[in-house]
Amino acid sequence: MPMQDFSSFDRRRTDRRSIDATGRANHAADLKIVNVGPRGVEVETSDRLMIGADYDVEITARGEDVQVRGTVVWCRLDRTVQTAAGDLRPIYRSGIEAASQSIPGLERLLSTLPPVAEA
C-alpha cells in the first residue's frame, strides 16, 4: 500500500540542514531527527507532540551529544505507513524551537557538519 503524504509548504525563518543523527526525547517513541537549524530542530515520530509543550531532546551526531530543550511550535501528520500486521501507523513531523540555553549546542553541532553544496 503506498504511503499517504500530508506535507505542506515550508515556512521556516532560518535555514535547516539535514543531519545523520539519532535522537531521544521524553514522551516520544522512535524519534528521528529530520534536520537542525541554529534555533531549533525538526523531528519525526509516531507520537503526536503537543503544540506549546516543552520537550527535552538529545541529539547524537558525529560523536557528540547535544541536549536541546525547546517548545513545540508546530506538529502535523506527515504520512501513514503500513505495519507488518497490516495496520496504518501515523508519522508526525514537529518543529521544536530551542530555548536560549540550547542554542550554543545547536550552533556547535552545525559547525561540525560539512558545508552545504551549492547548486
Buried (B, 14 or more C-beta within 10 A) or exposed (E): EEEEEBEEEEEEEEEBBEBEBEBBBEEBEEBBBBBBBBBBBBBBBBBBBEEEBEBBBBBEBEEEEBEBBBBBEBBEBBBBBEEEEEEEEBBBBBBBBBBEEBBEBBBEBBEEBEEEEEE
